[in-house]
Amino acid sequence: MKRAVLFCIPVFWVCSSAPVTLNDNKIESAYEAMLKSSTIKKKLFDIDIASKNFTIEELFVLSLDRTEQLAIAAEKTTAADAQVRKSFGAWLPRVSVIASQYAPIAPGFVVPGVRFSARHNIMTGLNEYTGIVGARLTRVSEEQNLRAQMAAHLLNIADAALQLKLSQDIVEQTSEVVKLSKSNLAEIRRRVSIGRNKRADALKAEALLRQKEADLLLIQQREAQQRRYLAFLTGIVGDFTVNTDVLNFTQNLSGDEKPDLSLRADIALGKTLVDIRKNEATAAFGGHLPNVYLDGSFRPSLDASQPSGYFGGVVAELPLFQGGQVLESQNIAASNLRQAELQLKLAERRALTEIEDARDAYVKTTAEREAYAKSASAAEKNYYAQLSDLRTSIATILDVIQALQDLQTARYSFSNAEYQEKISRLRYFVSLGYLFPVPKK
C-alpha cells in the first residue's frame, strides 16, 4: 500500500494539461467538451482545405488550430489546472536538507553539519481548504470565460464573412452599373452628335460615370481589407471563398424563445465569481483559527564528536492579535462579495436587454429583407421600362440614368438587408446561449 502511495505522488505532479499548440492539425482538449455540447458539428478532419471554399462553421473550426486569440484563453485553463494541483500541495509534507558551516570552525554554541527538516501542515487557519476550493472555482471560471470567448470569436468570424460577401455583392453591382453607364454615355454622345441632346447631358453622364468608377475602386479596396481581416481571424492564407449560410448551426429560431440565462457563459461566470468571493470571505475568517502542524528534524552523526539526534512533535499556534489585519481582511472580502453579487445582477439585466434587442432586430430584419427584395425588383422593372420608353422618345436619357441610380440603391439596400438578417439571426442565437450552452449541473 505504501509503495502504491509513493508511486502516485510523482504521477500526480507529472500529469498536467497539454499546452495549446497551433498548426498541428488537431483540436485541443480545452475546446473539445465545448464543441460537443455546441451546435458546431463540423470536425477538423472533415474539412476539405484544398477546395478553398469554406462555410462559416468550417472557418471557425480551422481558426481553433491556426490563430492565437482563443489559444491564449485556452492556455489560461491549463494554468488553472496547474493551480488546482498546486493547491493540494498545501496538505503535503515539506522536507528539506540544511547544510551549515560556521566560523570559527572549532565547535562552540552552534555546531556545523547536515540535518533534515520536515513539516506537515494539518491546519493553518482555513488556507488549505479554501485554497483547493478557490483553485477549482478559478478553473471553472476560466472554462466559462473560454466558452464566452469562443462564442464571441465565432460571431466575429461570421460578421467578417458576411461583410465580405456584402462587399463582393456591391462590387458586382457597381461593376454592372459602370458598364451600363458607359453604354448610356455612348448613347448620349451619339444623340448629342445628331442634335437630340445637349452637350451638358453628356458632361453630366460622364461625371456620374467617373463617380461610379471611383466608387468601384473604393469598394474593391474595402473588400480587400475585409478579406485580410477574415484571414487574420481564421489563420487561412491565400485566396478562398466563403459560403455565408448560417442556418446549419442556428436552427429552430421562431423569435418567441423564452430566455434561459443559465445557458449563457457570462452569467455562469458571474455566479462562479460570486462563489470565489464567498470562498475568499471564508479564508479571511480563518485568520482567527489556530495553525496546527507536525514539525521534526534529524541530524545524522558525521563524526564521533557529533552524535546523531532528532526531535518531532505537534505544534499549535493560536493568533491573539494581528494588528487588526484579520478583521479588515474580513471587511475587504465582504465588500468584494457584495460587489460580485451586484455585478451578477447587472449582468443578468444587461443580458435580458441584449436578448430583447437581438430578438427585435432578428424579427424586423426578416421583414426588411422581404420589403427591399420587392423594392429591388420594382427598380429593375422601372429601369428597363425607361430604356423601352427611351426608344420611343417618351423618356429622356437622363430618366434612364436616374432609373439606373435608383436600381443600384435598391440592390445595395437589398444586399445590406440580407447581411443584417443573417447577422441579427446569429446574434440572437448567441444571446440566448444556444451556440455554446453552459451544461446543466
C-alpha positions as CSV (number, residue, x, y, z in Angstrom):
1,M,0.0,0.0,0.0
2,K,2.8,2.4,0.9
3,R,4.6,1.6,-2.3
4,A,1.4,2.5,-4.3
5,V,1.1,5.8,-2.5
6,L,4.7,6.7,-3.2
7,F,4.2,5.9,-6.8
8,C,1.0,8.0,-7.1
9,I,2.7,11.1,-5.7
10,P,5.2,11.6,-8.6
11,V,2.5,10.7,-11.1
12,F,0.2,13.4,-9.6
13,W,2.8,16.0,-10.2
14,V,3.9,14.9,-13.6
15,C,0.3,14.7,-15.1
16,S,-0.7,18.1,-16.4
17,S,-2.8,19.6,-19.2
18,A,-1.2,19.6,-22.6
19,P,-0.1,23.1,-23.8
20,V,-2.0,24.6,-26.7
21,T,-0.2,24.2,-29.9
22,L,-1.1,25.7,-33.3
23,N,-0.9,24.2,-36.8
24,D,-0.8,20.6,-35.5
25,N,-4.0,19.7,-37.4
26,K,-5.9,18.7,-34.2
27,I,-8.3,20.3,-31.9
28,E,-7.1,20.9,-28.3
29,S,-8.8,19.2,-25.4
30,A,-9.7,22.5,-24.0
31,Y,-12.1,23.0,-26.9
32,E,-13.5,19.5,-27.3
33,A,-16.0,19.4,-24.5
34,M,-17.4,22.8,-25.5
35,L,-17.7,21.8,-29.2
36,K,-19.5,18.5,-28.2
37,S,-22.2,20.5,-26.4
38,S,-22.5,23.2,-29.1
39,T,-24.3,23.4,-32.4
40,I,-20.9,23.3,-34.2
41,K,-20.8,19.8,-35.5
42,K,-18.1,20.1,-38.2
43,K,-14.9,18.1,-37.5
44,L,-11.4,19.3,-38.4
45,F,-10.7,16.2,-40.4
46,D,-13.9,16.6,-42.4
47,I,-12.9,20.0,-43.9
48,D,-11.5,20.0,-47.4
49,I,-8.8,22.6,-47.1
50,A,-7.7,22.1,-50.7
51,S,-11.1,23.2,-52.1
52,K,-10.5,26.8,-50.7
53,N,-14.3,27.0,-50.2
54,F,-15.4,27.2,-46.6
55,T,-18.6,27.7,-44.5
56,I,-18.6,29.9,-41.5
57,E,-18.7,26.9,-39.3
58,E,-15.6,25.5,-41.1
59,L,-13.8,28.8,-40.8
60,F,-14.3,28.8,-37.0
61,V,-13.1,25.2,-36.6
62,L,-10.0,25.9,-38.7
63,S,-9.3,29.1,-36.6
64,L,-9.0,27.0,-33.4
65,D,-5.9,25.4,-34.8
66,R,-4.5,28.4,-36.7
67,T,-4.9,31.6,-34.6
68,E,-3.8,32.8,-31.2
69,Q,-7.0,34.6,-30.0
70,L,-8.6,31.6,-28.3
71,A,-5.3,29.8,-27.7
72,I,-4.4,32.4,-25.1
73,A,-7.7,31.8,-23.2
74,A,-7.2,28.0,-23.5
75,E,-3.7,28.4,-22.0
76,K,-5.3,30.1,-19.0
77,T,-7.3,26.9,-18.4
78,T,-4.0,25.0,-18.5
79,A,-2.6,27.3,-15.9
80,A,-5.7,26.9,-13.8
81,D,-5.4,23.1,-13.9
82,A,-1.8,23.5,-12.6
83,Q,-3.1,25.8,-9.8
84,V,-5.6,23.2,-8.7
85,R,-2.8,20.6,-8.4
86,K,-0.6,23.2,-6.7
87,S,-3.3,23.8,-4.1
88,F,-3.2,20.2,-3.0
89,G,0.4,20.6,-2.2
90,A,-0.5,22.7,0.9
91,W,-1.5,19.4,2.6
92,L,1.6,17.5,1.6
93,P,4.7,17.5,3.8
94,R,7.7,19.7,3.2
95,V,11.1,18.1,3.5
96,S,14.4,19.9,3.2
97,V,18.1,19.2,3.9
98,I,20.1,22.0,5.6
99,A,23.9,22.1,5.5
100,S,25.7,24.7,7.6
101,Q,29.3,25.7,8.3
102,Y,30.2,28.4,10.8
103,A,33.3,30.4,11.8
104,P,35.3,29.7,13.8
105,I,35.4,26.1,12.8
106,A,36.0,24.8,16.3
107,P,32.7,23.7,18.0
108,G,31.1,26.3,20.0
109,F,27.5,27.4,20.7
110,V,26.5,26.3,17.2
111,V,27.5,23.1,15.5
112,P,28.1,22.9,11.8
113,G,26.9,19.9,9.8
114,V,23.9,18.5,7.9
115,R,20.3,18.0,9.2
116,F,17.0,17.0,7.7
117,S,13.9,19.0,8.5
118,A,10.2,18.1,7.8
119,R,6.9,19.9,8.4
120,H,3.4,18.7,7.6
121,N,0.6,21.2,7.9
122,I,-2.6,19.9,9.5
123,M,-4.4,23.2,9.6
124,T,-3.3,26.8,9.0
125,G,-6.5,28.6,9.5
126,L,-8.6,27.6,6.6
127,N,-5.9,28.2,4.0
128,E,-5.6,24.6,2.8
129,Y,-9.4,24.1,2.4
130,T,-10.1,27.5,0.8
131,G,-7.0,27.2,-1.4
132,I,-8.3,24.0,-3.0
133,V,-11.8,25.3,-3.4
134,G,-10.7,28.6,-4.8
135,A,-8.4,26.9,-7.3
136,R,-11.2,24.7,-8.5
137,L,-13.6,27.6,-8.8
138,T,-10.9,29.6,-10.8
139,R,-10.6,26.6,-13.1
140,V,-14.3,26.7,-13.7
141,S,-14.3,30.4,-14.3
142,E,-11.5,30.1,-16.9
143,E,-13.6,27.5,-18.7
144,Q,-16.6,29.7,-18.7
145,N,-14.6,32.6,-19.9
146,L,-13.2,30.4,-22.8
147,R,-16.8,29.4,-23.7
148,A,-17.8,33.0,-23.9
149,Q,-14.8,34.0,-25.9
150,M,-15.5,31.1,-28.4
151,A,-19.0,32.4,-29.0
152,A,-17.7,36.0,-29.5
153,H,-14.9,34.7,-31.8
154,L,-17.4,32.8,-34.0
155,L,-19.6,35.9,-34.1
156,N,-16.6,38.0,-35.2
157,I,-15.8,35.4,-38.0
158,A,-19.4,35.3,-39.1
159,D,-19.7,39.1,-39.2
160,A,-16.4,39.4,-41.2
161,A,-17.5,36.7,-43.6
162,L,-20.9,38.3,-44.1
163,Q,-19.4,41.7,-44.6
164,L,-17.0,40.3,-47.2
165,K,-20.0,38.8,-49.0
166,L,-21.8,42.1,-48.9
167,S,-18.7,43.9,-50.3
168,Q,-18.5,41.3,-53.1
169,D,-22.1,41.8,-54.0
170,I,-21.7,45.6,-54.1
171,V,-18.5,45.3,-56.2
172,E,-20.5,43.1,-58.7
173,Q,-23.4,45.6,-58.7
174,T,-21.2,48.6,-59.1
175,S,-19.3,46.9,-61.9
176,E,-22.6,46.4,-63.7
177,V,-23.6,50.0,-63.2
178,V,-20.2,51.2,-64.5
179,K,-20.7,49.0,-67.6
180,L,-24.3,50.3,-68.2
181,S,-23.1,53.9,-67.5
182,K,-20.5,53.6,-70.2
183,S,-23.2,52.3,-72.6
184,N,-25.5,55.2,-71.7
185,L,-22.7,57.7,-72.1
186,A,-22.0,56.4,-75.6
187,E,-25.7,56.7,-76.5
188,I,-25.9,60.3,-75.1
189,R,-22.8,61.3,-77.2
190,R,-24.5,59.8,-80.3
191,R,-27.6,61.7,-79.6
192,V,-25.6,64.9,-79.0
193,S,-23.9,64.5,-82.3
194,I,-27.3,64.4,-84.1
195,G,-28.7,67.3,-82.0
196,R,-31.2,65.3,-79.9
197,N,-29.4,66.0,-76.6
198,K,-27.5,68.9,-75.2
199,R,-23.7,68.7,-74.6
200,A,-24.4,69.3,-70.9
201,D,-26.3,66.0,-70.8
202,A,-23.2,64.2,-72.0
203,L,-21.0,66.0,-69.4
204,K,-23.4,65.1,-66.6
205,A,-23.4,61.5,-67.7
206,E,-19.6,61.4,-67.8
207,A,-19.4,62.9,-64.3
208,L,-21.7,60.2,-63.0
209,L,-19.6,57.5,-64.7
210,R,-16.4,58.8,-63.2
211,Q,-18.0,58.9,-59.8
212,K,-19.1,55.2,-60.2
213,E,-15.6,54.2,-61.3
214,A,-14.2,55.9,-58.2
215,D,-16.9,54.2,-56.0
216,L,-15.9,50.8,-57.5
217,L,-12.2,51.3,-56.6
218,L,-13.2,52.3,-53.0
219,I,-15.4,49.2,-52.6
220,Q,-12.7,46.9,-54.1
221,Q,-10.3,48.3,-51.5
222,R,-12.8,47.7,-48.7
223,E,-13.3,44.2,-50.0
224,A,-9.6,43.5,-49.9
225,Q,-9.4,44.9,-46.3
226,Q,-12.2,42.7,-45.2
227,R,-10.6,39.6,-46.8
228,R,-7.4,40.3,-44.9
229,Y,-9.3,40.8,-41.6
230,L,-11.1,37.5,-42.1
231,A,-7.7,35.8,-42.9
232,F,-6.4,37.3,-39.6
233,L,-9.3,35.9,-37.6
234,T,-9.1,32.4,-39.2
235,G,-5.4,32.0,-40.0
236,I,-6.2,31.0,-43.6
237,V,-3.8,32.4,-46.1
238,G,-4.3,32.8,-49.8
239,D,-7.4,33.2,-51.9
240,F,-10.6,31.4,-50.7
241,T,-14.4,31.7,-51.0
242,V,-17.0,31.6,-48.2
243,N,-20.4,30.1,-48.0
244,T,-22.3,32.5,-45.7
245,D,-25.2,30.3,-44.8
246,V,-25.9,30.4,-41.0
247,L,-28.9,28.2,-40.9
248,N,-26.9,25.0,-40.5
249,F,-25.9,25.9,-36.9
250,T,-28.7,28.3,-35.9
251,Q,-31.7,26.0,-36.5
252,N,-35.1,26.3,-34.7
253,L,-35.5,30.0,-34.2
254,S,-39.0,31.3,-34.1
255,G,-38.5,34.7,-32.4
256,D,-40.7,33.6,-29.4
257,E,-38.0,31.8,-27.4
258,K,-38.1,32.1,-23.6
259,P,-34.7,33.3,-22.3
260,D,-32.8,30.9,-20.1
261,L,-29.9,32.9,-18.6
262,S,-28.3,29.8,-17.2
263,L,-27.3,28.8,-20.7
264,R,-25.1,32.0,-21.1
265,A,-21.5,31.7,-20.2
266,D,-21.2,35.3,-18.9
267,I,-24.0,34.6,-16.4
268,A,-22.4,31.4,-15.3
269,L,-19.1,33.2,-15.0
270,G,-20.7,35.8,-12.8
271,K,-22.2,33.2,-10.5
272,T,-18.7,31.5,-10.2
273,L,-17.1,34.8,-9.3
274,V,-19.7,35.2,-6.5
275,D,-18.7,31.7,-5.3
276,I,-15.0,32.7,-5.5
277,R,-15.7,35.8,-3.4
278,K,-17.6,33.7,-0.8
279,N,-14.6,31.4,-0.6
280,E,-12.3,34.4,0.0
281,A,-14.6,35.5,2.8
282,T,-14.3,32.1,4.4
283,A,-10.5,32.2,4.0
284,A,-10.5,35.7,5.7
285,F,-12.5,34.2,8.7
286,G,-9.9,31.5,9.0
287,G,-7.4,34.1,10.3
288,H,-9.0,33.7,13.7
289,L,-8.3,29.9,13.7
290,P,-5.2,28.2,15.0
291,N,-2.3,26.9,12.9
292,V,-1.5,23.2,13.6
293,Y,1.3,21.3,12.1
294,L,3.8,18.4,12.6
295,D,7.4,19.5,12.9
296,G,10.5,17.4,13.1
297,S,14.3,17.4,12.5
298,F,17.0,14.7,12.2
299,R,20.8,15.4,12.4
300,P,22.9,12.4,11.3
301,S,26.2,11.7,13.0
302,L,29.1,12.9,10.9
303,D,31.9,12.0,13.4
304,A,32.4,10.7,16.9
305,S,32.2,14.1,18.5
306,Q,28.8,14.8,17.0
307,P,26.2,12.2,17.8
308,S,23.0,11.9,15.8
309,G,19.8,13.4,17.1
310,Y,16.3,14.1,16.2
311,F,13.1,15.7,17.5
312,G,9.5,15.7,16.5
313,G,6.1,16.9,17.7
314,V,2.8,18.7,17.2
315,V,2.9,22.5,17.1
316,A,-0.2,24.7,17.6
317,E,-0.3,28.4,17.2
318,L,-3.3,30.5,18.2
319,P,-3.3,34.0,16.9
320,L,-4.3,36.5,19.6
321,F,-3.7,39.9,18.0
322,Q,-2.6,40.7,14.4
323,G,-2.8,44.4,14.5
324,G,-6.4,44.4,13.2
325,Q,-5.4,42.8,9.9
326,V,-7.7,39.8,10.2
327,L,-10.8,42.0,10.8
328,E,-10.0,44.3,7.9
329,S,-9.4,41.3,5.7
330,Q,-12.9,40.1,6.5
331,N,-14.3,43.6,5.7
332,I,-12.5,43.6,2.4
333,A,-13.7,40.1,1.5
334,A,-17.3,41.0,2.4
335,S,-17.2,44.1,0.3
336,N,-15.7,42.1,-2.7
337,L,-18.6,39.6,-2.3
338,R,-21.2,42.4,-2.4
339,Q,-19.6,43.8,-5.5
340,A,-19.6,40.4,-7.2
341,E,-23.3,40.0,-6.4
342,L,-24.1,43.4,-7.8
343,Q,-22.1,42.6,-10.9
344,L,-24.1,39.4,-11.4
345,K,-27.4,41.3,-11.1
346,L,-26.1,43.9,-13.6
347,A,-25.0,41.2,-16.0
348,E,-28.4,39.5,-15.8
349,R,-30.3,42.7,-16.5
350,R,-27.8,43.5,-19.4
351,A,-28.3,40.0,-20.8
352,L,-32.1,40.3,-20.8
353,T,-31.8,43.7,-22.6
354,E,-29.4,42.2,-25.1
355,I,-31.7,39.3,-25.9
356,E,-34.7,41.6,-26.4
357,D,-32.7,43.8,-28.7
358,A,-31.4,40.9,-30.7
359,R,-34.9,39.3,-30.9
360,D,-36.4,42.6,-32.2
361,A,-33.6,43.1,-34.7
362,Y,-34.0,39.5,-36.0
363,V,-37.8,39.7,-36.4
364,K,-37.6,43.1,-38.1
365,T,-34.7,42.5,-40.4
366,T,-36.5,39.5,-41.9
367,A,-39.4,41.8,-42.9
368,E,-37.0,44.4,-44.1
369,R,-35.2,42.0,-46.4
370,E,-38.6,41.0,-48.0
371,A,-39.5,44.6,-48.5
372,Y,-36.2,45.5,-50.0
373,A,-36.4,42.5,-52.3
374,K,-39.7,43.9,-53.7
375,S,-38.1,47.3,-54.0
376,A,-35.2,46.0,-56.0
377,S,-37.5,44.0,-58.3
378,A,-39.6,47.2,-58.9
379,A,-36.5,49.3,-59.5
380,E,-35.2,46.8,-62.1
381,K,-38.5,46.8,-63.9
382,N,-38.5,50.6,-63.9
383,Y,-35.0,50.8,-65.4
384,Y,-35.9,48.5,-68.3
385,A,-39.2,50.4,-68.7
386,Q,-37.2,53.7,-69.0
387,L,-35.0,52.1,-71.6
388,S,-38.0,51.0,-73.6
389,D,-39.6,54.4,-73.4
390,L,-36.3,56.0,-74.5
391,R,-36.5,54.1,-77.8
392,T,-39.9,55.7,-78.4
393,S,-38.8,59.1,-77.2
394,I,-41.2,59.1,-74.3
395,A,-38.4,59.1,-71.7
396,T,-35.1,61.0,-71.8
397,I,-31.6,59.6,-71.4
398,L,-31.4,61.4,-68.0
399,D,-34.5,59.4,-66.9
400,V,-32.6,56.3,-67.8
401,I,-29.6,57.4,-65.8
402,Q,-31.8,58.3,-62.8
403,A,-33.5,54.9,-63.0
404,L,-30.1,53.2,-63.1
405,Q,-29.1,55.1,-59.9
406,D,-32.3,54.0,-58.3
407,L,-31.7,50.4,-59.3
408,Q,-28.2,50.5,-57.7
409,T,-29.5,52.0,-54.5
410,A,-32.3,49.4,-54.3
411,R,-29.9,46.5,-54.9
412,Y,-27.5,47.8,-52.3
413,S,-30.3,48.1,-49.8
414,F,-31.4,44.5,-50.5
415,S,-27.9,43.2,-50.1
416,N,-27.4,45.1,-46.9
417,A,-30.8,43.7,-45.6
418,E,-29.6,40.2,-46.4
419,Y,-26.4,40.8,-44.3
420,Q,-28.5,42.4,-41.5
421,E,-30.9,39.4,-41.4
422,K,-28.1,36.8,-41.2
423,I,-26.0,38.6,-38.6
424,S,-29.0,39.5,-36.5
425,R,-30.2,35.9,-36.5
426,L,-26.8,34.8,-35.4
427,R,-26.6,37.4,-32.7
428,Y,-30.0,36.4,-31.4
429,F,-28.9,32.8,-31.3
430,V,-25.7,33.6,-29.4
431,S,-27.5,36.0,-27.0
432,L,-29.8,33.1,-26.0
433,G,-26.8,31.0,-25.1
434,Y,-27.6,28.3,-27.7
435,L,-24.3,28.3,-29.5
436,F,-22.1,27.2,-26.6
437,P,-24.6,26.5,-23.8
438,V,-23.3,26.0,-20.3
439,P,-24.1,22.4,-19.2
440,K,-26.7,22.0,-16.6
441,K,-25.5,20.9,-13.2
